[in-house]
Amino acid sequence: MLKPKYYKDNFRLAYPIILSSLGMSVVQFFDTLMVGQLGKVPLAGVAFSAAITTIALVFGQGIGMALTPLVGQSYARKETKRISMLFQNAISLNFFTGAFIVAVLLLFVPLMPYLGQPTEVIEAARNYFIVTAISLFPAQLFLAFRHFMEGVGNTKATMVIIISSNALNILLNYLFIFGVWGFPCLGVLGAGVATLIARTLMPLAYLVYLLWHKHYRKYFKFFSKENFLLHTHKIIIRLGLPIAVQLALECISFSMVTIMMGWYSTVALAAYQIVLTFVTLTFQVACGIASATTILVSHAFGRRDKTEVSCYSMSGLHLSFLSMGISALCFIFFGRQITSLFSTDIDVIRQGAMLFVVAGAFQLFDGAQSTLLGALRGINDVTKPMKYSFLSYILFAIPMAYCLGFLFGFGPCGILSGEALGLMLAALLYYLRLRKSLSALKL
């Protein structure tokens, strides 16, 4: 039986990350709520745009996430100069990664009409997509600061910066979408402009904080041209690229579900956007627990303490089951009421209620796979999980979604059920991998 200490340690680190992540999801919540007032076509446009930009966002997050276990292991060994070198090279790597992501997304704009979506949805999405794509550059820079701080065990600074910027984002959403208080009425585009402004301020705020705080200012003292090394970039990429690919594969799978919903009908797409908003919201709790698990496992790994590596892995999994079990019950029993908050369209409400039942059914598996991955990242085990993601989400979930939704005639619920089966398979494979890795671990 695990000691309460392991749960307390996880929760202490997890709750600021959860609040930070929930803050970002709350912005999506208000985007959906405010844009939903403009009608189902603008709402579908935001859903379509998000299906593409989110893939790029999570890919960039994956590259950035490599910094947490690397810094965490060095922090446990009190290697200040190495931490500084990792941090410096992560900033430069994220700069180039962000520029690359934006360039790829902007080149994708002419291809949008060829994805089988209604013409009016494409028109509603285009400008919003362009502005949101540009906002990913400052977001990527922010990740270097965030994951450095998580590696040294500080999760509260990120929470304050994200919550503050998200409050600003929501306010700017209201001003720019509806054109109140003398601001231009930009509609859907206003949501993108608000996001760009808020994301630009985030890395600037973090830089000011780190330079102001004497405890973290010391890491900048070791910044130098000599520490700017391609070798260090390769170390981060070697760990970060499999994480990025794994996250992108899962996101591609969910994005394909979004696109399939668009193939089915605008009503299905609008309803799914509402469901996805809440699935993303609850998933952030699991992500917070997973990130805390990565931090704690990486520190234990750096101390070469195999027992604590195992205990922190399992305590994270137990906390994930508890939190996602609660959200599952809420989705199943209150799906119709939740959907009605976002739309007055009877067909959208009916479809959303059914999709929420399916979403509730896969909550436990979604949380488990995230936390198991967090534990595996803490011990630098990332390549095999990437392969399992390809199997689960690309080779299995997407074909199952298409077959259940279209070939077997289960419609939108069948499409989402295919994704649920993929999450179940992924959770099982990650669990078996963690057991094998822990038994083979020699510290």
C-alpha positions in Angstrom: 0.0 0.0 0.0 1.3 3.4 -1.0 2.0 6.0 1.7 -0.1 9.2 1.8 3.2 11.1 1.1 3.2 10.1 -2.5 -0.3 11.3 -3.1 0.4 14.6 -1.3 3.6 15.2 -3.2 1.8 14.6 -6.5 -1.2 16.8 -5.6 1.1 19.6 -4.4 2.8 19.9 -7.8 -0.3 18.9 -9.8 -2.8 21.5 -8.6 -1.0 24.5 -10.0 -0.5 22.7 -13.3 -4.1 21.7 -13.3 -5.3 25.2 -12.7 -2.9 26.5 -15.4 -4.1 23.9 -17.9 -7.8 24.5 -16.9 -7.1 28.2 -17.5 -6.2 27.5 -21.1 -9.2 25.3 -21.5 -11.5 27.9 -20.0 -10.4 30.2 -22.8 -11.5 27.6 -25.3 -14.7 27.3 -23.2 -15.4 31.1 -23.6 -14.4 31.0 -27.3 -17.0 28.3 -27.8 -19.6 30.1 -25.7 -19.1 33.5 -27.4 -18.7 32.3 -30.9 -21.7 30.0 -30.4 -23.8 33.1 -30.0 -22.9 34.0 -33.6 -24.4 30.8 -35.0 -23.6 27.2 -35.8 -21.5 28.0 -38.9 -19.0 30.2 -37.0 -18.9 27.6 -34.2 -18.1 24.9 -36.8 -15.4 27.1 -38.3 -13.7 27.5 -35.0 -13.9 23.7 -34.5 -12.4 23.0 -37.9 -9.6 25.5 -37.4 -8.8 24.2 -33.9 -8.6 20.6 -35.3 -5.6 21.7 -37.3 -3.8 24.2 -35.1 -4.1 21.9 -32.1 -2.0 19.3 -33.8 0.8 21.9 -34.3 0.3 23.2 -30.7 0.7 19.8 -29.1 3.6 18.9 -31.4 5.4 22.0 -30.1 4.4 21.1 -26.5 6.0 17.7 -27.0 9.4 19.2 -28.0 9.1 21.6 -25.0 8.2 18.8 -22.5 11.5 17.1 -22.9 13.1 19.8 -20.8 11.1 18.8 -17.7 12.6 15.4 -17.0 16.1 16.5 -18.2 16.2 19.4 -15.8 14.4 17.4 -13.1 17.1 14.7 -13.1 19.9 17.4 -13.1 18.1 19.3 -10.3 18.0 16.2 -8.1 21.8 15.9 -8.6 22.3 19.7 -8.0 23.9 20.3 -11.4 23.3 24.0 -11.7 25.5 24.6 -14.7 24.0 21.8 -16.7 20.5 23.0 -15.9 21.4 26.4 -17.2 22.9 24.9 -20.4 19.7 22.9 -21.0 17.5 26.0 -20.4 19.5 28.2 -22.7 19.4 25.6 -25.6 15.7 24.9 -25.0 15.0 28.6 -25.5 16.8 28.7 -28.9 15.3 25.3 -29.9 11.8 26.5 -29.1 12.4 29.7 -31.1 13.2 27.7 -34.2 10.5 25.2 -33.6 7.9 28.0 -33.2 8.9 29.6 -36.4 8.8 26.3 -38.3 5.3 25.5 -36.9 3.9 28.9 -38.0 5.4 28.6 -41.5 3.9 25.1 -42.0 0.5 26.2 -40.8 0.4 29.3 -43.1 1.4 27.1 -46.1 -1.5 24.9 -45.2 -4.1 27.7 -45.7 -4.6 27.1 -49.5 -5.3 23.5 -48.8 -8.2 24.0 -46.4 -10.9 23.8 -49.1 -9.8 20.3 -50.0 -10.7 18.7 -46.6 -14.3 18.1 -47.4 -15.8 20.8 -45.2 -18.8 23.0 -46.2 -17.7 26.2 -48.0 -19.3 28.4 -45.4 -17.3 26.7 -42.7 -14.0 27.2 -44.5 -14.8 30.9 -45.0 -15.6 31.3 -41.3 -12.4 29.6 -40.3 -9.7 31.1 -42.6 -8.8 34.4 -40.9 -9.2 33.0 -37.4 -6.9 30.1 -38.4 -4.2 32.5 -39.7 -4.1 34.6 -36.6 -4.2 31.6 -34.3 -1.4 30.0 -36.2 0.8 33.1 -35.7 0.1 33.0 -31.9 1.8 29.6 -31.7 5.2 31.3 -32.0 5.1 33.2 -28.6 3.3 30.1 -27.2 6.3 27.9 -28.1 8.7 30.4 -26.5 6.6 30.3 -23.3 7.0 26.5 -23.1 10.8 26.8 -22.6 10.2 28.9 -19.5 7.4 26.7 -18.3 9.1 23.3 -18.6 12.3 24.7 -17.1 10.4 25.8 -14.0 8.5 22.5 -13.8 11.9 20.7 -13.9 13.1 22.5 -10.8 9.8 21.8 -9.1 8.1 25.2 -9.3 4.6 24.9 -10.8 3.0 28.0 -9.2 4.7 30.7 -11.3 3.3 29.1 -14.5 -0.2 29.0 -12.9 -0.1 32.7 -12.1 1.1 33.8 -15.5 -1.3 31.5 -17.4 -4.4 32.4 -15.3 -3.6 36.1 -15.7 -3.1 36.0 -19.4 -6.2 33.9 -19.8 -8.3 36.4 -17.9 -7.0 39.0 -20.3 -7.8 36.7 -23.3 -11.4 36.2 -22.2 -11.9 40.0 -21.7 -10.4 40.7 -25.2 -12.6 37.9 -26.6 -15.6 39.8 -25.5 -14.3 43.2 -26.7 -13.2 42.0 -30.2 -15.9 39.4 -31.0 -18.8 41.7 -30.2 -17.2 45.1 -30.7 -18.2 46.7 -27.3 -16.7 49.7 -25.7 -15.5 51.2 -29.0 -13.5 48.1 -30.0 -13.9 46.8 -33.6 -16.5 44.1 -34.1 -14.4 41.3 -35.6 -16.6 38.3 -35.0 -14.8 35.0 -35.2 -11.5 36.8 -36.1 -11.7 38.6 -32.7 -11.2 35.4 -30.8 -8.0 34.8 -32.7 -6.7 38.4 -32.2 -7.4 38.0 -28.4 -5.4 34.8 -28.3 -2.5 36.3 -30.2 -2.2 39.3 -27.8 -2.5 37.1 -24.7 0.0 34.5 -25.9 2.5 37.2 -26.8 2.5 38.6 -23.3 3.1 35.2 -21.6 6.8 34.6 -22.4 7.5 38.3 -21.7 5.9 38.0 -18.3 7.9 34.9 -17.5 11.2 36.5 -18.6 10.6 39.5 -16.3 9.7 37.1 -13.4 12.9 35.0 -13.8 15.1 38.0 -14.0 13.5 39.6 -11.0 13.6 36.5 -8.8 17.1 36.1 -7.3 16.7 32.3 -7.0 16.2 31.8 -10.7 18.3 34.7 -11.9 21.4 32.7 -11.2 20.7 30.3 -14.1 21.1 33.2 -16.6 24.6 33.9 -15.3 25.8 30.7 -17.0 24.3 31.6 -20.4 27.1 32.0 -22.9 28.0 31.4 -26.6 30.0 28.4 -25.5 26.9 26.8 -24.0 25.0 27.1 -27.2 25.6 23.6 -28.5 24.1 21.5 -31.2 24.9 18.5 -29.1 22.5 19.8 -26.3 19.9 20.6 -28.9 20.2 16.9 -30.0 19.7 15.7 -26.5 16.5 17.6 -26.1 15.3 16.7 -29.5 16.1 13.0 -29.0 13.8 13.0 -26.0 11.3 15.6 -27.2 10.7 14.4 -30.7 9.1 11.1 -29.7 7.0 12.9 -27.2 5.9 15.4 -29.8 5.1 12.7 -32.3 3.1 10.8 -29.7 1.1 13.8 -28.7 0.6 14.8 -32.4 -0.6 11.2 -33.3 -3.2 11.4 -30.5 -4.3 14.8 -31.6 -4.4 13.8 -35.3 -6.8 11.0 -34.2 -9.1 13.5 -32.4 -8.8 15.9 -35.4 -9.8 13.2 -37.8 -12.9 12.6 -35.6 -13.6 16.3 -36.0 -13.2 16.2 -39.7 -15.5 13.1 -39.9 -18.1 14.9 -37.9 -18.0 17.6 -40.6 -18.4 15.0 -43.3 -21.5 13.8 -41.4 -23.2 17.2 -40.9 -22.7 20.7 -39.6 -24.9 19.8 -36.6 -22.7 16.9 -35.7 -19.6 19.1 -36.0 -21.1 21.9 -33.8 -22.2 19.4 -31.2 -18.9 17.7 -31.1 -17.1 21.0 -30.7 -19.1 21.5 -27.5 -18.3 18.0 -26.3 -14.6 18.4 -27.2 -14.4 21.6 -25.2 -15.4 19.7 -22.1 -13.3 16.6 -22.9 -10.3 18.9 -23.2 -11.3 20.6 -20.0 -11.4 17.4 -17.9 -8.3 16.1 -19.7 -6.3 19.0 -18.3 -6.8 17.5 -14.8 -5.2 14.3 -16.0 -2.4 16.2 -17.7 -1.7 18.1 -14.5 -1.4 14.8 -12.6 0.7 13.4 -15.5 3.1 16.4 -15.4 3.5 16.2 -11.6 4.2 12.5 -12.0 6.9 13.3 -14.6 8.5 15.8 -12.3 8.5 13.4 -9.2 9.6 10.4 -11.2 12.4 12.3 -12.8 13.6 13.6 -9.4 13.5 10.0 -8.0 15.3 8.8 -11.2 18.0 11.4 -10.7 18.4 10.3 -7.1 18.6 6.7 -8.4 15.7 5.6 -6.1 13.8 2.8 -7.8 11.2 2.4 -5.1 10.1 6.0 -5.3 10.1 5.9 -9.1 7.5 3.1 -8.8 5.5 4.6 -6.0 5.2 8.0 -7.6 4.1 6.3 -10.9 1.3 4.4 -9.2 0.1 7.2 -7.0 -0.3 9.4 -10.1 -2.3 6.7 -11.8 -4.6 6.3 -8.8 -5.3 10.1 -8.6 -6.0 10.1 -12.3 -8.7 7.4 -11.9 -10.3 9.3 -9.1 -10.5 12.6 -11.0 -11.6 11.2 -14.4 -14.2 9.0 -12.8 -15.9 12.0 -11.4 -15.9 13.7 -14.8 -17.3 10.6 -16.5 -20.3 10.6 -14.2 -20.9 14.3 -14.9 -20.8 13.7 -18.7 -23.1 10.7 -18.7 -25.8 12.3 -16.5 -25.6 16.0 -17.4 -24.6 16.0 -21.0 -27.9 17.5 -22.3 -27.8 20.3 -19.8 -24.2 21.1 -20.6 -24.9 21.2 -24.4 -27.9 23.5 -23.9 -25.6 26.1 -22.3 -23.9 26.5 -25.7 -26.6 26.2 -28.2 -30.4 26.7 -28.5 -30.5 24.5 -31.6 -32.6 21.4 -30.7 -30.7 19.1 -33.1 -27.3 20.2 -31.7 -28.5 19.7 -28.1 -29.8 16.2 -28.9 -26.7 15.2 -30.7 -24.4 16.6 -28.0 -26.2 14.7 -25.2 -25.5 11.4 -27.0 -21.9 12.3 -27.7 -21.4 13.2 -24.0 -22.4 9.6 -23.0 -19.6 8.2 -25.3 -17.2 10.8 -23.9 -18.0 9.8 -20.4 -17.3 6.2 -21.2 -13.7 6.8 -22.2 -12.7 9.3 -19.4 -10.9 6.7 -17.3 -8.8 5.4 -20.2 -8.0 8.9 -21.4 -6.7 9.9 -18.0 -4.8 6.6 -17.5 -2.9 6.8 -20.8 -1.8 10.4 -20.0 -0.5 9.6 -16.5 1.2 6.4 -17.6 3.0 8.4 -20.3 4.0 11.0 -17.7 5.7 8.3 -15.6 7.5 6.8 -18.7 8.8 10.3 -19.6 10.2 10.7 -16.1 12.6 7.7 -16.8 13.3 8.9 -20.4 11.3 6.0 -21.9 9.6 7.7 -24.9 10.4 5.8 -28.1 8.3 2.7 -27.5 5.2 4.7 -26.3 5.5 6.7 -29.6 5.2 3.4 -31.5 2.2 2.3 -29.4 0.5 5.7 -30.1 0.9 5.1 -33.8 -0.7 1.7 -33.5 -3.5 2.8 -31.2 -4.5 6.1 -32.7 -3.6 5.9 -36.4 -3.8 2.2 -37.3 -6.7 1.4 -35.0 -8.8 4.4 -33.8 -9.2 6.2 -37.1 -10.3 3.1 -39.1 -12.6 2.1 -36.3 -14.1 5.6 -36.1 -14.8 5.5 -39.9 -16.2 2.0 -39.8 -18.5 2.5 -36.8 -19.6 5.9 -38.0 -20.2 5.3 -41.7 -19.9 1.7 -42.7 -22.0 0.3 -39.7 -24.2 3.3 -39.6 -23.8 4.4 -36.0 -23.2 8.0 -37.0 -21.5 10.6 -34.8 -21.6 8.3 -31.7 -20.0 5.6 -33.7 -17.2 7.9 -34.9 -16.4 9.0 -31.3 -16.7 5.3 -30.1 -13.8 4.4 -32.5 -11.7 7.0 -30.8 -12.7 5.6 -27.3 -11.5 2.2 -28.4 -8.1 3.7 -29.4 -7.7 5.3 -26.0 -8.5 2.0 -24.3 -5.8 0.2 -26.4 -3.2 2.9 -25.7 -3.8 2.8 -22.0 -3.3 -0.9 -21.9 -0.1 -0.8 -23.9 1.4 2.0 -21.9 0.6 0.2 -18.6 2.3 -3.0 -19.8 5.3 -0.9 -21.0 5.6 0.8 -17.6 5.5 -2.5 -15.7 8.2 -3.9 -18.0 10.4 -0.7 -17.7 10.1 -0.6 -13.9 11.1 -4.2 -13.6 14.1 -3.7 -15.9 15.2 -0.5 -14.2 18.7 -0.7 -12.7 19.7 2.3 -10.6 
